[in-house]
């Protein structure tokens, strides 16, 4: 019963803490804007602290107010927040595809590395190495490879390149986390399964996969955040329209004429990351029993 | 069924020490356990008693010699689920309920859901944990967890039970209670038992025969016939019996290296 009580109290507390942190950020922003000189703080030619003019740092209230105003002056233009939400939804779809792809690849790699010792030694350095390749360099390559792909009626779409790049970021935490989880069972449990004459597949299903859940859940959340970042960056570098990444790029042009406007898609991208990681956390909720600590006599 | 549960002949196990020199855990060991017989292996650390148990369970392979379990190789016996095993730690899967833990070996062997459930109920009743079937292991005490582990080991009605210090981590009172339960369970299931322990009273109370081993290299020094009568009639009162004390003394003397006891079986000087 103690468990149930804690389960109710914990979300309420973390929501409260989250709101407090948000208030702190707003206070810091407005406080700095109030106290620091308009032109920031210069030592010689080097600017150590940013300008605080309304152009460089719009008031939080201005940024929020801008969200509900129309995107453009044209008649019938939707509110800015609606445009941002639409762009975020488009990006979320692509990020979700990238996440699923990345999680699949990561899991298969982890199982392979757990199964074959040699595969672990051979593949793990490359898994780590893969993350040092800058996305900006990779994006045009993936795009051009994709456009050369011809499979009958199948035609490579622009968003697919973006999803592939997102999955490239997402698979890494899953591969590493799942590998640690799959290797986590104690000798006593492995020998127990051996004594039952269980084969590799049975041991995987009944022991290694359940034991890996506590390692896998945080990895899946990390992968969700990575997929969103990968999607936003890849939208920018492959020039895919419709998503929030492209929107950040487009609205940056309004920095001098409409300074509150470029912040809207940035907030959108942050919210997107939170939503993605939150959804994955919800997926993990029914797996609570796999997070029970093992106790020994 | 063959009248011999375990037949160990001339078995040695040498662990190759990483360059330092090999360690002989077992040296030319012979041992026969009859069907339905309760045999304890006792001896100081390093005498190879756990190694011997692991060889019978096919969790390890002998360097030389042969082992037969019900007339088959240990591997065949393992794959046929001929034996149940329990370790010093209960080793329950924390994400499975008590019932699901007992059902695990049955599930792995493809027993149907209904039969599985009935068998688990029966086993949990045997160890007195019917009310805890839907609890998780972390909600049980150490002694209860160990009872679940015994129920799991018995789930497939094995003719042989291998136990590696199953009560080693428990307090003395829990230990004696579980010993009484084990005697009763063995009488009911008629399984042969190979039981590794550090405790002389435990070995004597439980066993038909106590195999006393000596270390470096691991050998069987002597075998003490306890002869307290068949397990079925044994109760707590036995612990105050003269024959019980005589057997305890005999095992203690044997462990010290004296040859004052009526030795049976293989006697290695």
Interface residues (C-beta under 8 A of the other chain):
Chain A: X186 X188 X189 X191 X192 X193 X194 X195 X196 X197 X198 X202 X206 X207 X210 X213 X289 X290 X292 X293 X294 X295 X296 X297
Chain B: X57 X58 X59 X78 X79 X80 X81 X83 X85 X87 X88 X89 X90 X91 X93 X94 X95 X104 X105 X107 X108 X109 X136 X137 X138 X142 X143 X145 X146 X169 X170
